[in-house]
Amino acid sequence: MQQFRKYPNRRIYDLGTSKYVTLDYLLELIVAGVSIRVEEAESGEDITQTTLLQILAKEELKQTSPLLTNLALEQLIRFTCNPYAQPASQFIEQSLEFMAQDSNVFLKSFERAAQSSGFNMFKTYTDLWSKN
């Protein structure tokens, strides 16, 4: 895990290389599979999640078809305000991990299903999920 410190002037410092870095650099690391931890310089508070959300929001703005639609974001917000937040979080995390591990198999099945109706796409995904 690579460690960073964020200063009040919004600059991010890489504790390993002793250099200031950008959010784009953090994005490159994450895409390459490196886990990061970001702490606030003054308090030492872990602000990794806030930083990751910032990177995600910046990337979503670049996309013509965002990963997180308004409906998906609204549902995520609703889940944070109810007792099912933890199970929902675990489900999302496991689903993304599954997709990352079996990305080739998943993507080919997903592409085939996407060419048919929405229900078939959902059924294909659940069938694929139940095999593992």
C-alpha positions as CSV (number, residue, x, y, z in Angstrom):
1,M,0.0,0.0,0.0
2,Q,1.4,3.3,-1.0
3,Q,1.1,6.1,1.5
4,F,0.3,9.8,0.8
5,R,-0.3,12.9,2.8
6,K,-2.6,15.7,1.7
7,Y,-1.8,19.2,2.8
8,P,-4.2,22.1,3.4
9,N,-3.2,23.7,0.1
10,R,-4.7,20.5,-1.5
11,R,-1.3,19.2,-2.6
12,I,-0.7,15.5,-2.2
13,Y,2.7,14.2,-1.1
14,D,4.0,10.7,-1.8
15,L,5.7,9.5,1.3
16,G,7.6,6.8,-0.6
17,T,9.2,9.0,-3.3
18,S,9.2,12.3,-1.4
19,K,7.5,14.1,-4.2
20,Y,4.2,15.9,-4.7
21,V,1.8,14.1,-7.0
22,T,-1.6,14.7,-8.7
23,L,-4.9,13.0,-8.6
24,D,-4.1,11.7,-12.1
25,Y,-1.0,10.0,-10.7
26,L,-3.1,8.4,-8.0
27,L,-5.5,7.2,-10.7
28,E,-2.7,5.6,-12.6
29,L,-1.5,3.8,-9.5
30,I,-5.0,2.5,-8.8
31,V,-5.6,1.4,-12.4
32,A,-2.2,-0.5,-12.1
33,G,-3.6,-2.3,-9.0
34,V,-1.8,-0.4,-6.3
35,S,-3.8,0.3,-3.1
36,I,-3.3,3.7,-1.6
37,R,-3.8,5.4,1.7
38,V,-4.1,9.2,2.0
39,E,-4.0,11.0,5.4
40,E,-4.6,14.6,6.2
41,A,-1.3,16.3,7.0
42,E,-2.4,18.3,10.0
43,S,-4.6,15.7,11.8
44,G,-3.4,12.4,10.4
45,E,-7.0,11.5,9.7
46,D,-7.5,8.9,7.0
47,I,-9.0,10.6,4.0
48,T,-8.5,7.8,1.5
49,Q,-12.2,7.4,0.8
50,T,-12.7,11.1,0.2
51,T,-9.8,11.1,-2.2
52,L,-11.0,8.0,-4.0
53,L,-14.5,9.7,-4.4
54,Q,-12.8,12.8,-5.8
55,I,-10.9,10.7,-8.3
56,L,-14.0,8.8,-9.3
57,A,-16.0,12.0,-9.7
58,K,-13.3,13.5,-11.9
59,E,-13.2,10.4,-14.1
60,E,-17.0,10.2,-14.3
61,L,-17.1,13.8,-15.8
62,K,-14.8,12.6,-18.6
63,Q,-17.1,9.8,-19.6
64,T,-19.9,10.2,-22.2
65,S,-21.7,7.2,-20.5
66,P,-20.9,7.3,-16.8
67,L,-20.4,4.2,-14.8
68,L,-22.6,5.6,-12.0
69,T,-25.8,7.0,-13.4
70,N,-27.9,9.4,-11.4
71,L,-30.2,6.6,-10.4
72,A,-27.3,4.5,-9.2
73,L,-25.9,7.4,-7.2
74,E,-29.4,8.0,-5.6
75,Q,-29.7,4.4,-4.7
76,L,-26.2,4.4,-3.1
77,I,-27.1,7.5,-1.1
78,R,-30.3,5.8,0.1
79,F,-28.4,2.7,1.2
80,T,-26.1,4.8,3.3
81,C,-29.1,6.0,5.3
82,N,-30.6,2.6,6.2
83,P,-29.7,-0.5,8.3
84,Y,-28.7,-2.4,5.1
85,A,-25.7,-0.2,4.4
86,Q,-23.1,-2.8,5.5
87,P,-24.6,-5.8,3.6
88,A,-25.1,-3.6,0.5
89,S,-21.4,-2.5,0.8
90,Q,-20.2,-6.0,1.1
91,F,-22.3,-7.1,-1.9
92,I,-21.0,-4.3,-4.1
93,E,-17.5,-5.0,-3.1
94,Q,-17.8,-8.7,-3.8
95,S,-19.5,-8.1,-7.1
96,L,-16.7,-5.8,-8.2
97,E,-14.1,-8.2,-7.0
98,F,-15.8,-11.0,-9.0
99,M,-16.0,-8.9,-12.1
100,A,-12.3,-7.9,-11.8
101,Q,-11.1,-11.6,-11.3
102,D,-13.2,-13.0,-14.1
103,S,-13.3,-9.9,-16.3
104,N,-12.8,-11.7,-19.6
105,V,-15.5,-14.3,-19.0
106,F,-17.8,-11.7,-17.4
107,L,-17.4,-9.2,-20.3
108,K,-18.0,-11.7,-23.0
109,S,-21.1,-13.0,-21.3
110,F,-22.2,-9.5,-20.6
111,E,-21.7,-8.4,-24.2
112,R,-23.8,-11.3,-25.5
113,A,-26.5,-10.6,-23.0
114,A,-26.5,-6.9,-23.8
115,Q,-27.4,-7.7,-27.4
116,S,-30.7,-9.2,-26.2
117,S,-33.3,-7.9,-23.8
118,G,-32.6,-6.4,-20.4
119,F,-34.1,-9.4,-18.6
120,N,-31.8,-11.8,-20.5
121,M,-28.8,-9.6,-19.5
122,F,-29.8,-9.8,-15.9
123,K,-30.4,-13.6,-16.1
124,T,-27.1,-14.2,-17.8
125,Y,-25.3,-12.2,-15.1
126,T,-27.1,-14.0,-12.2
127,D,-26.3,-17.4,-13.9
128,L,-22.7,-16.4,-14.2
129,W,-22.6,-15.3,-10.6
130,S,-24.2,-18.6,-9.4
131,K,-21.5,-20.7,-11.1
132,N,-18.8,-19.3,-8.9
